Amino acid sequence: MQNVNMKQPPDVVSSKDMYYIQDMLDWNLTSAKITRDFAGKVKDQEISRELGALYEMHKRHYDQFIAFLQNHTNTNVQ
């Protein structure tokens, strides 16, 4: 069998890919919710600010991932 290198990945999303995408979305959304909740409960302002920054990072990653998926969804499915 000959070893073939792909120049570009195929335009197919496998079920394994879908589970990975779902995990990434779930992880970032859950992390954003938890850090936002803790930021509101912590009395130390420095820790609260750091947790707020973590919330913003996870929310930004989640939003960027959603935007990427929306921009790369094949709307010409037949």
KOLTI-916462 format. One record per atom (N, C-alpha, C, O): residue number from 1; residue in three letters; chain; atom name; x, y, z. Coordinates in pm, whole numbers. Example, Ala and Ser with C-alpha at 12.3 -4.5 7.8 and 13.67 -1.06 7.14 Angstrom:
REM KOLTI-916462
<nr 1, rest ALA, kette A, atom N, u 1319, v -569, w 780>
<nr 1, rest ALA, kette A, atom CA, u 1230, v -450, w 780>
<nr 1, rest ALA, kette A, atom C, u 1320, v -330, w 780>
<nr 1, rest ALA, kette A, atom O, u 1424, v -332, w 846>
<nr 2, rest SER, kette A, atom N, u 1285, v -225, w 708>
<nr 2, rest SER, kette A, atom CA, u 1367, v -106, w 714>
<nr 2, rest SER, kette A, atom C, u 1290, v 3, w 787>
<nr 2, rest SER, kette A, atom O, u 1341, v 114, w 804>
//
This chain:
REM KOLTI-916462
<nr 1, rest MET, kette A, atom N, u 85, v -118, w 0>
<nr 1, rest MET, kette A, atom CA, u 0, v 0, w 0>
<nr 1, rest MET, kette A, atom C, u 88, v 123, w 0>
<nr 1, rest MET, kette A, atom O, u 186, v 131, w 74>
<nr 2, rest GLN, kette A, atom N, u 54, v 217, w -82>
<nr 2, rest GLN, kette A, atom CA, u 132, v 339, w -96>
<nr 2, rest GLN, kette A, atom C, u 86, v 444, w 4>
<nr 2, rest GLN, kette A, atom O, u -34, v 461, w 26>
<nr 3, rest ASN, kette A, atom N, u 181, v 513, w 65>
<nr 3, rest ASN, kette A, atom CA, u 150, v 619, w 160>
<nr 3, rest ASN, kette A, atom C, u 113, v 746, w 84>
<nr 3, rest ASN, kette A, atom O, u 194, v 797, w 7>
<nr 4, rest VAL, kette A, atom N, u -7, v 797, w 105>
<nr 4, rest VAL, kette A, atom CA, u -55, v 915, w 34>
<nr 4, rest VAL, kette A, atom C, u -69, v 1029, w 133>
<nr 4, rest VAL, kette A, atom O, u -133, v 1016, w 237>
<nr 5, rest ASN, kette A, atom N, u -8, v 1142, w 100>
<nr 5, rest ASN, kette A, atom CA, u -21, v 1263, w 183>
<nr 5, rest ASN, kette A, atom C, u -132, v 1350, w 127>
<nr 5, rest ASN, kette A, atom O, u -135, v 1380, w 8>
<nr 6, rest MET, kette A, atom N, u -222, v 1390, w 214>
<nr 6, rest MET, kette A, atom CA, u -329, v 1481, w 173>
<nr 6, rest MET, kette A, atom C, u -279, v 1624, w 176>
<nr 6, rest MET, kette A, atom O, u -214, v 1665, w 272>
<nr 7, rest LYS, kette A, atom N, u -307, v 1699, w 73>
<nr 7, rest LYS, kette A, atom CA, u -271, v 1841, w 69>
<nr 7, rest LYS, kette A, atom C, u -372, v 1923, w 150>
<nr 7, rest LYS, kette A, atom O, u -339, v 2030, w 202>
<nr 8, rest GLN, kette A, atom N, u -493, v 1872, w 159>
<nr 8, rest GLN, kette A, atom CA, u -600, v 1940, w 229>
<nr 8, rest GLN, kette A, atom C, u -693, v 1834, w 288>
<nr 8, rest GLN, kette A, atom O, u -718, v 1732, w 223>
<nr 9, rest PRO, kette A, atom N, u -744, v 1857, w 410>
<nr 9, rest PRO, kette A, atom CA, u -836, v 1758, w 466>
<nr 9, rest PRO, kette A, atom C, u -965, v 1751, w 385>
<nr 9, rest PRO, kette A, atom O, u -1003, v 1849, w 320>
<nr 10, rest PRO, kette A, atom N, u -1031, v 1638, w 388>
<nr 10, rest PRO, kette A, atom CA, u -1157, v 1625, w 311>
<nr 10, rest PRO, kette A, atom C, u -1267, v 1714, w 369>
<nr 10, rest PRO, kette A, atom O, u -1263, v 1753, w 486>
<nr 11, rest ASP, kette A, atom N, u -1364, v 1746, w 285>
<nr 11, rest ASP, kette A, atom CA, u -1477, v 1830, w 327>
<nr 11, rest ASP, kette A, atom C, u -1584, v 1746, w 395>
<nr 11, rest ASP, kette A, atom O, u -1701, v 1752, w 360>
<nr 12, rest VAL, kette A, atom N, u -1541, v 1667, w 493>
<nr 12, rest VAL, kette A, atom CA, u -1632, v 1578, w 565>
<nr 12, rest VAL, kette A, atom C, u -1603, v 1592, w 713>
<nr 12, rest VAL, kette A, atom O, u -1487, v 1599, w 754>
<nr 13, rest VAL, kette A, atom N, u -1708, v 1595, w 792>
<nr 13, rest VAL, kette A, atom CA, u -1693, v 1596, w 938>
<nr 13, rest VAL, kette A, atom C, u -1743, v 1462, w 988>
<nr 13, rest VAL, kette A, atom O, u -1860, v 1427, w 973>
<nr 14, rest SER, kette A, atom N, u -1651, v 1387, w 1047>
<nr 14, rest SER, kette A, atom CA, u -1687, v 1254, w 1096>
<nr 14, rest SER, kette A, atom C, u -1762, v 1265, w 1229>
<nr 14, rest SER, kette A, atom O, u -1768, v 1372, w 1289>
<nr 15, rest SER, kette A, atom N, u -1818, v 1154, w 1273>
<nr 15, rest SER, kette A, atom CA, u -1886, v 1154, w 1402>
<nr 15, rest SER, kette A, atom C, u -1786, v 1180, w 1514>
<nr 15, rest SER, kette A, atom O, u -1820, v 1243, w 1614>
<nr 16, rest LYS, kette A, atom N, u -1663, v 1132, w 1499>
<nr 16, rest LYS, kette A, atom CA, u -1559, v 1159, w 1598>
<nr 16, rest LYS, kette A, atom C, u -1528, v 1309, w 1602>
<nr 16, rest LYS, kette A, atom O, u -1511, v 1366, w 1710>
<nr 17, rest ASP, kette A, atom N, u -1522, v 1373, w 1486>
<nr 17, rest ASP, kette A, atom CA, u -1502, v 1518, w 1479>
<nr 17, rest ASP, kette A, atom C, u -1615, v 1592, w 1550>
<nr 17, rest ASP, kette A, atom O, u -1591, v 1688, w 1622>
<nr 18, rest MET, kette A, atom N, u -1737, v 1545, w 1529>
<nr 18, rest MET, kette A, atom CA, u -1853, v 1611, w 1591>
<nr 18, rest MET, kette A, atom C, u -1847, v 1601, w 1743>
<nr 18, rest MET, kette A, atom O, u -1880, v 1697, w 1813>
<nr 19, rest TYR, kette A, atom N, u -1806, v 1487, w 1795>
<nr 19, rest TYR, kette A, atom CA, u -1791, v 1473, w 1940>
<nr 19, rest TYR, kette A, atom C, u -1684, v 1567, w 1994>
<nr 19, rest TYR, kette A, atom O, u -1700, v 1626, w 2101>
<nr 20, rest TYR, kette A, atom N, u -1575, v 1581, w 1920>
<nr 20, rest TYR, kette A, atom CA, u -1468, v 1671, w 1960>
<nr 20, rest TYR, kette A, atom C, u -1518, v 1816, w 1961>
<nr 20, rest TYR, kette A, atom O, u -1490, v 1890, w 2055>
<nr 21, rest ILE, kette A, atom N, u -1589, v 1855, w 1858>
<nr 21, rest ILE, kette A, atom CA, u -1645, v 1991, w 1850>
<nr 21, rest ILE, kette A, atom C, u -1742, v 2014, w 1965>
<nr 21, rest ILE, kette A, atom O, u -1738, v 2119, w 2029>
<nr 22, rest GLN, kette A, atom N, u -1828, v 1918, w 1991>
<nr 22, rest GLN, kette A, atom CA, u -1924, v 1931, w 2101>
<nr 22, rest GLN, kette A, atom C, u -1851, v 1945, w 2235>
<nr 22, rest GLN, kette A, atom O, u -1890, v 2027, w 2318>
<nr 23, rest ASP, kette A, atom N, u -1747, v 1865, w 2256>
<nr 23, rest ASP, kette A, atom CA, u -1669, v 1874, w 2379>
<nr 23, rest ASP, kette A, atom C, u -1606, v 2012, w 2395>
<nr 23, rest ASP, kette A, atom O, u -1608, v 2069, w 2504>
<nr 24, rest MET, kette A, atom N, u -1550, v 2065, w 2287>
<nr 24, rest MET, kette A, atom CA, u -1487, v 2197, w 2293>
<nr 24, rest MET, kette A, atom C, u -1589, v 2305, w 2329>
<nr 24, rest MET, kette A, atom O, u -1561, v 2392, w 2412>
<nr 25, rest LEU, kette A, atom N, u -1705, v 2300, w 2267>
<nr 25, rest LEU, kette A, atom CA, u -1809, v 2398, w 2297>
<nr 25, rest LEU, kette A, atom C, u -1857, v 2383, w 2441>
<nr 25, rest LEU, kette A, atom O, u -1869, v 2482, w 2514>
<nr 26, rest ASP, kette A, atom N, u -1885, v 2260, w 2482>
<nr 26, rest ASP, kette A, atom CA, u -1933, v 2235, w 2619>
<nr 26, rest ASP, kette A, atom C, u -1831, v 2280, w 2722>
<nr 26, rest ASP, kette A, atom O, u -1867, v 2342, w 2822>
<nr 27, rest TRP, kette A, atom N, u -1705, v 2249, w 2699>
<nr 27, rest TRP, kette A, atom CA, u -1601, v 2282, w 2795>
<nr 27, rest TRP, kette A, atom C, u -1587, v 2433, w 2811>
<nr 27, rest TRP, kette A, atom O, u -1579, v 2483, w 2923>
<nr 28, rest ASN, kette A, atom N, u -1585, v 2506, w 2700>
<nr 28, rest ASN, kette A, atom CA, u -1571, v 2652, w 2709>
<nr 28, rest ASN, kette A, atom C, u -1694, v 2717, w 2770>
<nr 28, rest ASN, kette A, atom O, u -1681, v 2810, w 2849>
<nr 29, rest LEU, kette A, atom N, u -1812, v 2671, w 2735>
<nr 29, rest LEU, kette A, atom CA, u -1934, v 2730, w 2791>
<nr 29, rest LEU, kette A, atom C, u -1945, v 2702, w 2940>
<nr 29, rest LEU, kette A, atom O, u -1977, v 2791, w 3018>
<nr 30, rest THR, kette A, atom N, u -1918, v 2579, w 2980>
<nr 30, rest THR, kette A, atom CA, u -1922, v 2542, w 3122>
<nr 30, rest THR, kette A, atom C, u -1818, v 2622, w 3201>
<nr 30, rest THR, kette A, atom O, u -1847, v 2673, w 3309>
<nr 31, rest SER, kette A, atom N, u -1698, v 2631, w 3147>
<nr 31, rest SER, kette A, atom CA, u -1592, v 2706, w 3215>
<nr 31, rest SER, kette A, atom C, u -1628, v 2853, w 3229>
<nr 31, rest SER, kette A, atom O, u -1601, v 2914, w 3333>
<nr 32, rest ALA, kette A, atom N, u -1688, v 2911, w 3126>
<nr 32, rest ALA, kette A, atom CA, u -1729, v 3051, w 3133>
<nr 32, rest ALA, kette A, atom C, u -1835, v 3070, w 3242>
<nr 32, rest ALA, kette A, atom O, u -1826, v 3164, w 3320>
<nr 33, rest LYS, kette A, atom N, u -1932, v 2982, w 3247>
<nr 33, rest LYS, kette A, atom CA, u -2038, v 2993, w 3348>
<nr 33, rest LYS, kette A, atom C, u -1982, v 2979, w 3490>
<nr 33, rest LYS, kette A, atom O, u -2020, v 3055, w 3580>
<nr 34, rest ILE, kette A, atom N, u -1893, v 2882, w 3510>
<nr 34, rest ILE, kette A, atom CA, u -1837, v 2859, w 3643>
<nr 34, rest ILE, kette A, atom C, u -1752, v 2977, w 3689>
<nr 34, rest ILE, kette A, atom O, u -1765, v 3023, w 3802>
<nr 35, rest THR, kette A, atom N, u -1664, v 3026, w 3600>
<nr 35, rest THR, kette A, atom CA, u -1577, v 3137, w 3641>
<nr 35, rest THR, kette A, atom C, u -1657, v 3264, w 3666>
<nr 35, rest THR, kette A, atom O, u -1623, v 3342, w 3755>
<nr 36, rest ARG, kette A, atom N, u -1763, v 3287, w 3587>
<nr 36, rest ARG, kette A, atom CA, u -1847, v 3405, w 3611>
<nr 36, rest ARG, kette A, atom C, u -1918, v 3394, w 3746>
<nr 36, rest ARG, kette A, atom O, u -1927, v 3491, w 3821>
<nr 37, rest ASP, kette A, atom N, u -1966, v 3275, w 3777>
<nr 37, rest ASP, kette A, atom CA, u -2034, v 3252, w 3905>
<nr 37, rest ASP, kette A, atom C, u -1938, v 3274, w 4022>
<nr 37, rest ASP, kette A, atom O, u -1972, v 3344, w 4118>
<nr 38, rest PHE, kette A, atom N, u -1819, v 3215, w 4015>
<nr 38, rest PHE, kette A, atom CA, u -1721, v 3231, w 4123>
<nr 38, rest PHE, kette A, atom C, u -1674, v 3376, w 4135>
<nr 38, rest PHE, kette A, atom O, u -1652, v 3425, w 4246>
<nr 39, rest ALA, kette A, atom N, u -1659, v 3445, w 4023>
<nr 39, rest ALA, kette A, atom CA, u -1614, v 3585, w 4027>
<nr 39, rest ALA, kette A, atom C, u -1711, v 3671, w 4106>
<nr 39, rest ALA, kette A, atom O, u -1671, v 3766, w 4173>
<nr 40, rest GLY, kette A, atom N, u -1839, v 3638, w 4099>
<nr 40, rest GLY, kette A, atom CA, u -1940, v 3713, w 4174>
<nr 40, rest GLY, kette A, atom C, u -1947, v 3677, w 4322>
<nr 40, rest GLY, kette A, atom O, u -2003, v 3752, w 4402>
<nr 41, rest LYS, kette A, atom N, u -1891, v 3563, w 4358>
<nr 41, rest LYS, kette A, atom CA, u -1899, v 3516, w 4496>
<nr 41, rest LYS, kette A, atom C, u -1773, v 3544, w 4579>
<nr 41, rest LYS, kette A, atom O, u -1778, v 3545, w 4702>
<nr 42, rest VAL, kette A, atom N, u -1660, v 3564, w 4512>
<nr 42, rest VAL, kette A, atom CA, u -1533, v 3582, w 4581>
<nr 42, rest VAL, kette A, atom C, u -1526, v 3723, w 4640>
<nr 42, rest VAL, kette A, atom O, u -1565, v 3820, w 4575>
<nr 43, rest LYS, kette A, atom N, u -1476, v 3734, w 4762>
<nr 43, rest LYS, kette A, atom CA, u -1465, v 3863, w 4829>
<nr 43, rest LYS, kette A, atom C, u -1336, v 3937, w 4792>
<nr 43, rest LYS, kette A, atom O, u -1334, v 4060, w 4790>
<nr 44, rest ASP, kette A, atom N, u -1230, v 3862, w 4762>
<nr 44, rest ASP, kette A, atom CA, u -1102, v 3923, w 4724>
<nr 44, rest ASP, kette A, atom C, u -1114, v 3981, w 4583>
<nr 44, rest ASP, kette A, atom O, u -1141, v 3907, w 4488>
<nr 45, rest GLN, kette A, atom N, u -1095, v 4110, w 4569>
<nr 45, rest GLN, kette A, atom CA, u -1115, v 4177, w 4440>
<nr 45, rest GLN, kette A, atom C, u -1014, v 4134, w 4334>
<nr 45, rest GLN, kette A, atom O, u -1048, v 4126, w 4216>
<nr 46, rest GLU, kette A, atom N, u -891, v 4105, w 4375>
<nr 46, rest GLU, kette A, atom CA, u -790, v 4062, w 4278>
<nr 46, rest GLU, kette A, atom C, u -828, v 3926, w 4219>
<nr 46, rest GLU, kette A, atom O, u -818, v 3906, w 4098>
<nr 47, rest ILE, kette A, atom N, u -872, v 3835, w 4304>
<nr 47, rest ILE, kette A, atom CA, u -915, v 3703, w 4256>
<nr 47, rest ILE, kette A, atom C, u -1040, v 3718, w 4170>
<nr 47, rest ILE, kette A, atom O, u -1053, v 3650, w 4068>
<nr 48, rest SER, kette A, atom N, u -1129, v 3804, w 4210>
<nr 48, rest SER, kette A, atom CA, u -1251, v 3828, w 4133>
<nr 48, rest SER, kette A, atom C, u -1218, v 3881, w 3993>
<nr 48, rest SER, kette A, atom O, u -1279, v 3839, w 3895>
<nr 49, rest ARG, kette A, atom N, u -1121, v 3973, w 3985>
<nr 49, rest ARG, kette A, atom CA, u -1079, v 4026, w 3854>
<nr 49, rest ARG, kette A, atom C, u -1018, v 3915, w 3767>
<nr 49, rest ARG, kette A, atom O, u -1046, v 3906, w 3648>
<nr 50, rest GLU, kette A, atom N, u -935, v 3832, w 3828>
<nr 50, rest GLU, kette A, atom CA, u -873, v 3722, w 3752>
<nr 50, rest GLU, kette A, atom C, u -978, v 3623, w 3702>
<nr 50, rest GLU, kette A, atom O, u -972, v 3577, w 3588>
<nr 51, rest LEU, kette A, atom N, u -1075, v 3592, w 3787>
<nr 51, rest LEU, kette A, atom CA, u -1184, v 3503, w 3745>
<nr 51, rest LEU, kette A, atom C, u -1267, v 3569, w 3635>
<nr 51, rest LEU, kette A, atom O, u -1313, v 3502, w 3543>
<nr 52, rest GLY, kette A, atom N, u -1287, v 3700, w 3645>
<nr 52, rest GLY, kette A, atom CA, u -1357, v 3773, w 3540>
<nr 52, rest GLY, kette A, atom C, u -1282, v 3765, w 3408>
<nr 52, rest GLY, kette A, atom O, u -1343, v 3751, w 3302>
<nr 53, rest ALA, kette A, atom N, u -1149, v 3775, w 3415>
<nr 53, rest ALA, kette A, atom CA, u -1068, v 3763, w 3293>
<nr 53, rest ALA, kette A, atom C, u -1078, v 3623, w 3235>
<nr 53, rest ALA, kette A, atom O, u -1085, v 3606, w 3113>
<nr 54, rest LEU, kette A, atom N, u -1079, v 3522, w 3321>
<nr 54, rest LEU, kette A, atom CA, u -1097, v 3385, w 3273>
<nr 54, rest LEU, kette A, atom C, u -1233, v 3367, w 3207>
<nr 54, rest LEU, kette A, atom O, u -1244, v 3301, w 3104>
<nr 55, rest TYR, kette A, atom N, u -1336, v 3426, w 3268>
<nr 55, rest TYR, kette A, atom CA, u -1470, v 3420, w 3208>
<nr 55, rest TYR, kette A, atom C, u -1468, v 3479, w 3068>
<nr 55, rest TYR, kette A, atom O, u -1519, v 3419, w 2973>
<nr 56, rest GLU, kette A, atom N, u -1407, v 3598, w 3055>
<nr 56, rest GLU, kette A, atom CA, u -1402, v 3664, w 2924>
<nr 56, rest GLU, kette A, atom C, u -1326, v 3579, w 2822>
<nr 56, rest GLU, kette A, atom O, u -1366, v 3572, w 2706>
<nr 57, rest MET, kette A, atom N, u -1217, v 3515, w 2864>
<nr 57, rest MET, kette A, atom CA, u -1140, v 3431, w 2773>
<nr 57, rest MET, kette A, atom C, u -1223, v 3312, w 2723>
<nr 57, rest MET, kette A, atom O, u -1227, v 3285, w 2603>
<nr 58, rest HIS, kette A, atom N, u -1288, v 3242, w 2817>
<nr 58, rest HIS, kette A, atom CA, u -1369, v 3125, w 2776>
<nr 58, rest HIS, kette A, atom C, u -1488, v 3167, w 2691>
<nr 58, rest HIS, kette A, atom O, u -1523, v 3097, w 2595>
<nr 59, rest LYS, kette A, atom N, u -1550, v 3278, w 2724>
<nr 59, rest LYS, kette A, atom CA, u -1663, v 3327, w 2644>
<nr 59, rest LYS, kette A, atom C, u -1616, v 3366, w 2504>
<nr 59, rest LYS, kette A, atom O, u -1684, v 3337, w 2405>
<nr 60, rest ARG, kette A, atom N, u -1500, v 3432, w 2496>
<nr 60, rest ARG, kette A, atom CA, u -1445, v 3471, w 2366>
<nr 60, rest ARG, kette A, atom C, u -1414, v 3348, w 2282>
<nr 60, rest ARG, kette A, atom O, u -1445, v 3344, w 2163>
<nr 61, rest HIS, kette A, atom N, u -1354, v 3247, w 2343>
<nr 61, rest HIS, kette A, atom CA, u -1323, v 3124, w 2269>
<nr 61, rest HIS, kette A, atom C, u -1451, v 3056, w 2219>
<nr 61, rest HIS, kette A, atom O, u -1459, v 3011, w 2105>
<nr 62, rest TYR, kette A, atom N, u -1552, v 3051, w 2306>
<nr 62, rest TYR, kette A, atom CA, u -1680, v 2992, w 2267>
<nr 62, rest TYR, kette A, atom C, u -1741, v 3070, w 2149>
<nr 62, rest TYR, kette A, atom O, u -1784, v 3010, w 2051>
<nr 63, rest ASP, kette A, atom N, u -1744, v 3202, w 2161>
<nr 63, rest ASP, kette A, atom CA, u -1802, v 3286, w 2055>
<nr 63, rest ASP, kette A, atom C, u -1724, v 3274, w 1925>
<nr 63, rest ASP, kette A, atom O, u -1783, v 3270, w 1817>
<nr 64, rest GLN, kette A, atom N, u -1591, v 3268, w 1934>
<nr 64, rest GLN, kette A, atom CA, u -1510, v 3254, w 1813>
<nr 64, rest GLN, kette A, atom C, u -1534, v 3118, w 1747>
<nr 64, rest GLN, kette A, atom O, u -1540, v 3108, w 1624>
<nr 65, rest PHE, kette A, atom N, u -1548, v 3016, w 1827>
<nr 65, rest PHE, kette A, atom CA, u -1573, v 2883, w 1773>
<nr 65, rest PHE, kette A, atom C, u -1709, v 2877, w 1705>
<nr 65, rest PHE, kette A, atom O, u -1722, v 2821, w 1596>
<nr 66, rest ILE, kette A, atom N, u -1810, v 2935, w 1767>
<nr 66, rest ILE, kette A, atom CA, u -1943, v 2940, w 1706>
<nr 66, rest ILE, kette A, atom C, u -1939, v 3018, w 1575>
<nr 66, rest ILE, kette A, atom O, u -1996, v 2975, w 1475>
<nr 67, rest ALA, kette A, atom N, u -1872, v 3133, w 1575>
<nr 67, rest ALA, kette A, atom CA, u -1862, v 3215, w 1453>
<nr 67, rest ALA, kette A, atom C, u -1791, v 3137, w 1342>
<nr 67, rest ALA, kette A, atom O, u -1832, v 3141, w 1226>
<nr 68, rest PHE, kette A, atom N, u -1683, v 3066, w 1378>
<nr 68, rest PHE, kette A, atom CA, u -1611, v 2986, w 1280>
<nr 68, rest PHE, kette A, atom C, u -1703, v 2880, w 1220>
<nr 68, rest PHE, kette A, atom O, u -1708, v 2863, w 1098>
<nr 69, rest LEU, kette A, atom N, u -1776, v 2810, w 1305>
<nr 69, rest LEU, kette A, atom CA, u -1867, v 2706, w 1257>
<nr 69, rest LEU, kette A, atom C, u -1976, v 2764, w 1168>
<nr 69, rest LEU, kette A, atom O, u -2011, v 2705, w 1066>
<nr 70, rest GLN, kette A, atom N, u -2029, v 2880, w 1206>
<nr 70, rest GLN, kette A, atom CA, u -2133, v 2943, w 1124>
<nr 70, rest GLN, kette A, atom C, u -2078, v 2986, w 988>
<nr 70, rest GLN, kette A, atom O, u -2146, v 2975, w 886>
<nr 71, rest ASN, kette A, atom N, u -1955, v 3034, w 986>
<nr 71, rest ASN, kette A, atom CA, u -1895, v 3079, w 861>
<nr 71, rest ASN, kette A, atom C, u -1851, v 2965, w 771>
<nr 71, rest ASN, kette A, atom O, u -1833, v 2983, w 651>
<nr 72, rest HIS, kette A, atom N, u -1832, v 2846, w 829>
<nr 72, rest HIS, kette A, atom CA, u -1783, v 2733, w 752>
<nr 72, rest HIS, kette A, atom C, u -1887, v 2622, w 737>
<nr 72, rest HIS, kette A, atom O, u -1853, v 2509, w 701>
<nr 73, rest THR, kette A, atom N, u -2010, v 2654, w 763>
<nr 73, rest THR, kette A, atom CA, u -2116, v 2557, w 744>
<nr 73, rest THR, kette A, atom C, u -2153, v 2555, w 596>
<nr 73, rest THR, kette A, atom O, u -2172, v 2659, w 533>
<nr 74, rest ASN, kette A, atom N, u -2162, v 2436, w 543>
<nr 74, rest ASN, kette A, atom CA, u -2198, v 2421, w 401>
<nr 74, rest ASN, kette A, atom C, u -2347, v 2444, w 388>
<nr 74, rest ASN, kette A, atom O, u -2428, v 2360, w 429>
<nr 75, rest THR, kette A, atom N, u -2383, v 2556, w 329>
<nr 75, rest THR, kette A, atom CA, u -2526, v 2588, w 312>
<nr 75, rest THR, kette A, atom C, u -2581, v 2531, w 183>
<nr 75, rest THR, kette A, atom O, u -2700, v 2545, w 155>
<nr 76, rest ASN, kette A, atom N, u -2497, v 2466, w 104>
<nr 76, rest ASN, kette A, atom CA, u -2541, v 2408, w -22>
<nr 76, rest ASN, kette A, atom C, u -2564, v 2259, w -11>
<nr 76, rest ASN, kette A, atom O, u -2548, v 2186, w -109>
<nr 77, rest VAL, kette A, atom N, u -2601, v 2212, w 106>
<nr 77, rest VAL, kette A, atom CA, u -2628, v 2069, w 125>
<nr 77, rest VAL, kette A, atom C, u -2754, v 2033, w 50>
<nr 77, rest VAL, kette A, atom O, u -2854, v 2104, w 58>
<nr 78, rest GLN, kette A, atom N, u -2750, v 1922, w -24>
<nr 78, rest GLN, kette A, atom CA, u -2867, v 1880, w -101>
<nr 78, rest GLN, kette A, atom C, u -2924, v 1753, w -45>
<nr 78, rest GLN, kette A, atom O, u -3024, v 1702, w -96>
//
